[in-house]
């Protein structure tokens, strides 16, 4: 049974995310003739999103500190990762415009916050876990979060490329960043995400007795396949270049494999069985 205080944080957070998604989404496809109104709507959306992130962080903290929810359930992990992605997209928007995805990110965070409150927690991180094993889990989660952001940038790269080829530039003036900038950021993020994934795999082989034992084999193999996908894509892109659509496919496959590796068994045990 959740405490009343949890719901007191949850409902305002959910409403703030939905309002931010509405304001930013409406602003994205609105007429940009009025600069002042456009700037005001954008600022309002950012403030709503920042306030929602604050509530989101409180909820994740409350569940982490709760004696019943020291867990790595799908809902808890997804909520923590969505918070990481949302904050990252909000902060980096100052340097590279992410307007296209901010409404989507807000909607996804609203969904995962709802799952966090509504879905029960099960698998737990217990105090007997070694510091090395906890470090392996944290590295894995950061790798997943970084590669999730990579996928968003890959989709944005493909969208901008399509807009340029079809000469549909009505959204390009203020809402989307230059194509070359997105490609540079995407490449750096893929390197960072693949590096984190590689380090997490190494830490797993060090701190987990048998990474190919029952319960770990599918996670290890899928994670290795995901890392190989990103590594090959980075090498090929560096030498010959990859089209934006191929980068989207690569990131989709890599992130999909990693999702199955981390959460596949939990999806079955928590929502199917």
C-alpha positions as CSV (number, residue, x, y, z in Angstrom):
1,X,0.0,0.0,0.0
2,X,1.5,3.3,-1.1
3,X,1.6,6.2,1.3
4,X,-0.6,9.2,0.7
5,X,2.5,11.4,0.3
6,X,3.5,9.3,-2.7
7,X,0.2,10.0,-4.5
8,X,0.5,13.7,-3.5
9,X,3.8,13.8,-5.5
10,X,2.7,11.5,-8.3
11,X,-0.5,13.3,-9.5
12,X,1.1,16.8,-9.8
13,X,4.1,15.2,-11.5
14,X,1.9,13.3,-14.0
15,X,-0.1,16.5,-14.7
16,X,3.1,18.6,-15.2
17,X,4.5,16.1,-17.7
18,X,1.3,16.0,-19.7
19,X,1.0,19.8,-19.7
20,X,4.6,20.1,-20.8
21,X,4.0,17.6,-23.6
22,X,0.9,19.5,-24.7
23,X,2.6,22.9,-24.6
24,X,5.8,21.8,-26.4
25,X,3.9,19.7,-28.9
26,X,1.5,22.5,-29.8
27,X,4.3,25.0,-30.0
28,X,6.3,22.7,-32.4
29,X,3.6,22.7,-35.1
30,X,2.3,26.2,-34.5
31,X,2.8,29.2,-36.7
32,X,6.2,30.7,-35.9
33,X,5.3,34.2,-37.1
34,X,5.0,35.6,-33.6
35,X,8.5,35.3,-32.0
36,X,7.4,36.6,-28.6
37,X,4.5,34.1,-28.2
38,X,6.7,31.3,-29.5
39,X,9.4,32.1,-27.0
40,X,6.9,32.3,-24.2
41,X,5.3,29.0,-25.0
42,X,8.8,27.4,-25.2
43,X,9.8,28.8,-21.8
44,X,6.5,27.7,-20.2
45,X,7.1,24.2,-21.6
46,X,10.6,24.1,-20.2
47,X,9.5,25.3,-16.7
48,X,6.7,22.6,-16.7
49,X,9.2,19.9,-17.8
50,X,11.7,21.0,-15.1
51,X,9.1,20.9,-12.4
52,X,7.9,17.5,-13.5
53,X,11.5,16.2,-13.4
54,X,11.8,17.4,-9.8
55,X,8.7,15.5,-8.9
56,X,9.9,12.5,-10.8
57,X,13.2,12.5,-8.9
58,X,11.3,12.7,-5.6
59,X,9.2,9.6,-6.6
60,X,12.2,7.6,-7.7
61,X,14.0,8.5,-4.4
62,X,10.9,7.6,-2.3
63,X,10.7,4.2,-3.9
64,X,14.4,3.7,-3.6
65,X,14.4,4.4,0.1
66,X,11.2,2.5,0.8
67,X,11.7,-0.9,2.6
68,X,9.3,-2.5,0.1
69,X,10.9,-1.2,-3.0
70,X,14.7,-1.5,-2.9
71,X,14.3,-3.2,-6.3
72,X,15.2,-3.4,-9.9
73,X,11.7,-4.1,-11.2
74,X,10.9,-3.1,-14.7
75,X,8.8,-0.1,-13.4
76,X,11.5,1.1,-11.1
77,X,14.4,0.8,-13.6
78,X,12.3,2.3,-16.4
79,X,11.3,5.3,-14.2
80,X,15.0,5.9,-13.2
81,X,16.2,5.6,-16.8
82,X,13.4,7.9,-18.1
83,X,14.3,10.5,-15.6
84,X,18.0,10.3,-16.7
85,X,16.9,10.6,-20.4
86,X,14.5,13.5,-19.7
87,X,17.0,15.5,-17.7
88,X,19.7,14.9,-20.3
89,X,17.4,16.0,-23.2
90,X,16.3,19.1,-21.2
91,X,19.8,20.2,-20.3
92,X,21.4,19.5,-23.7
93,X,18.6,21.4,-25.4
94,X,20.5,24.6,-24.5
95,X,23.3,23.5,-26.9
96,X,21.5,21.4,-29.5
97,X,17.8,21.8,-30.1
98,X,15.8,18.8,-29.1
99,X,12.4,20.4,-29.6
100,X,11.2,17.6,-31.8
101,X,11.5,15.0,-29.0
102,X,10.8,16.9,-25.9
103,X,7.0,16.2,-26.1
104,X,7.7,12.5,-26.7
105,X,10.1,12.3,-23.8
106,X,7.6,14.0,-21.5
107,X,4.9,11.5,-22.6
108,X,7.2,8.5,-22.0
109,X,8.2,9.8,-18.6
110,X,4.6,10.3,-17.7
111,X,3.9,6.6,-18.6
112,X,6.9,5.3,-16.6
113,X,6.0,7.4,-13.6
114,X,2.5,5.9,-13.7
115,X,4.0,2.4,-14.0
116,X,6.3,3.1,-11.0
117,X,3.3,3.9,-8.8
118,X,0.8,1.4,-10.2
119,X,3.1,-1.7,-10.8
120,X,4.4,-3.7,-7.8
121,X,8.1,-4.1,-7.2
122,X,9.7,-7.5,-7.0
123,X,13.4,-8.2,-7.7
124,X,15.5,-6.5,-5.0
125,X,19.1,-5.3,-4.7
126,X,20.0,-6.8,-1.3
127,X,22.7,-5.6,1.1
128,X,24.6,-8.8,0.5
129,X,25.5,-7.6,-3.1
130,X,29.1,-6.7,-3.4
131,X,30.2,-3.1,-4.4
132,X,31.5,-4.5,-7.7
133,X,28.2,-6.1,-8.6
134,X,26.3,-2.9,-7.8
135,X,28.8,-1.0,-9.9
136,X,28.2,-3.4,-12.8
137,X,24.4,-2.8,-12.5
138,X,24.9,1.0,-12.4
139,X,27.2,1.0,-15.4
140,X,24.7,-1.2,-17.3
141,X,21.9,1.3,-16.6
142,X,24.0,4.3,-17.6
143,X,24.9,2.5,-20.8
144,X,21.2,1.7,-21.5
145,X,20.2,5.3,-20.8
146,X,23.0,6.7,-23.1
147,X,22.1,4.4,-25.9
148,X,18.4,5.3,-25.5
149,X,19.4,8.9,-26.1
150,X,21.4,7.8,-29.1
151,X,18.3,6.3,-30.7
152,X,16.4,9.6,-30.3
153,X,19.2,11.5,-31.9
154,X,19.4,8.9,-34.8
155,X,15.7,9.4,-35.4
156,X,16.1,13.2,-35.4
157,X,19.0,12.9,-37.8
158,X,16.9,10.8,-40.2
159,X,14.0,13.3,-39.9
160,X,16.2,16.3,-40.6
161,X,17.8,14.6,-43.6
162,X,14.4,13.7,-45.0
163,X,13.2,17.3,-44.5
164,X,16.2,18.6,-46.4
165,X,15.9,16.1,-49.3
166,X,12.2,16.9,-49.7
167,X,12.7,20.6,-49.2
168,X,10.1,20.7,-46.4
169,X,11.9,23.4,-44.4
170,X,8.9,24.9,-42.6
171,X,10.0,23.2,-39.4
172,X,13.7,23.7,-39.9
173,X,14.2,27.3,-39.1
174,X,13.9,27.3,-35.3
175,X,12.8,23.9,-34.0
176,X,15.6,21.7,-35.4
177,X,19.4,21.9,-35.2
178,X,21.8,21.7,-38.2
179,X,22.2,18.2,-39.7
180,X,26.0,18.1,-39.2
181,X,25.7,19.0,-35.5
182,X,23.2,16.2,-34.8
183,X,25.5,13.7,-36.6
184,X,28.5,14.8,-34.6
185,X,26.6,14.5,-31.3
186,X,25.1,11.1,-32.3
187,X,28.6,9.7,-33.1
188,X,30.0,10.9,-29.7
189,X,27.0,9.5,-27.9
190,X,27.4,6.1,-29.6
191,X,31.0,6.0,-28.6
192,X,30.2,6.9,-25.0
193,X,27.3,4.4,-24.8
194,X,29.3,1.6,-26.4
195,X,32.2,2.3,-24.1
196,X,29.9,2.2,-21.0
197,X,28.4,-1.1,-22.3
198,X,31.9,-2.5,-22.9
199,X,33.0,-1.5,-19.4
200,X,29.9,-3.0,-17.8
201,X,30.5,-6.3,-19.6
202,X,34.1,-6.4,-18.4
203,X,32.9,-5.7,-14.8
204,X,30.3,-8.4,-15.2
205,X,33.0,-11.0,-16.1
206,X,35.0,-9.8,-13.2
207,X,32.4,-9.7,-10.4
208,X,29.9,-12.4,-11.6
209,X,31.2,-15.9,-11.1
210,X,29.8,-17.3,-14.4
211,X,28.3,-14.9,-17.0
212,X,27.2,-17.8,-19.1
213,X,25.4,-19.7,-16.3
214,X,21.6,-20.2,-16.2
215,X,19.9,-16.8,-15.7
216,X,22.9,-14.9,-17.1
217,X,23.6,-16.6,-20.5
218,X,20.9,-14.8,-22.5
219,X,21.8,-11.5,-20.9
220,X,25.5,-11.9,-21.7
221,X,25.0,-13.1,-25.3
222,X,22.4,-10.3,-26.1
223,X,24.6,-7.7,-24.5
224,X,27.6,-8.9,-26.5
225,X,25.5,-8.8,-29.7
226,X,24.4,-5.3,-28.9
227,X,27.9,-4.1,-28.3
228,X,29.1,-5.7,-31.5
229,X,26.3,-4.0,-33.4
230,X,27.4,-0.6,-32.2
231,X,31.1,-1.3,-32.6
232,X,30.7,-2.4,-36.2
233,X,28.4,0.6,-37.0
234,X,30.9,3.0,-35.5
235,X,33.9,1.6,-37.5
236,X,31.9,1.5,-40.8
237,X,30.5,5.0,-40.2
238,X,34.0,6.3,-39.4
239,X,35.6,4.8,-42.6
240,X,32.8,5.0,-45.2
241,X,29.9,6.8,-43.6
242,X,26.4,5.5,-43.0
243,X,23.1,6.9,-44.2
244,X,20.8,8.4,-41.5
245,X,18.2,5.6,-42.1
246,X,20.8,2.9,-41.5
247,X,22.0,4.7,-38.3
248,X,18.4,4.6,-37.1
249,X,18.1,0.9,-37.9
250,X,21.5,0.2,-36.2
251,X,20.4,2.0,-33.0
252,X,17.0,0.3,-33.0
253,X,18.6,-3.1,-33.3
254,X,21.3,-2.4,-30.7
255,X,18.9,-0.9,-28.2
256,X,16.4,-3.7,-28.9
257,X,19.0,-6.3,-28.1
258,X,20.0,-4.5,-25.0
259,X,16.4,-4.2,-23.8
260,X,15.9,-7.9,-24.2
261,X,19.1,-8.6,-22.4
262,X,18.3,-6.4,-19.4
263,X,14.5,-6.7,-19.1
264,X,13.4,-9.7,-21.2
265,X,13.2,-12.1,-18.3
266,X,11.5,-9.6,-16.1
267,X,8.9,-8.8,-18.7
268,X,7.9,-12.5,-18.8
269,X,8.0,-13.0,-15.0
270,X,6.2,-9.8,-14.0
271,X,3.6,-9.2,-16.8
272,X,3.1,-12.6,-18.5
273,X,3.5,-15.3,-15.9
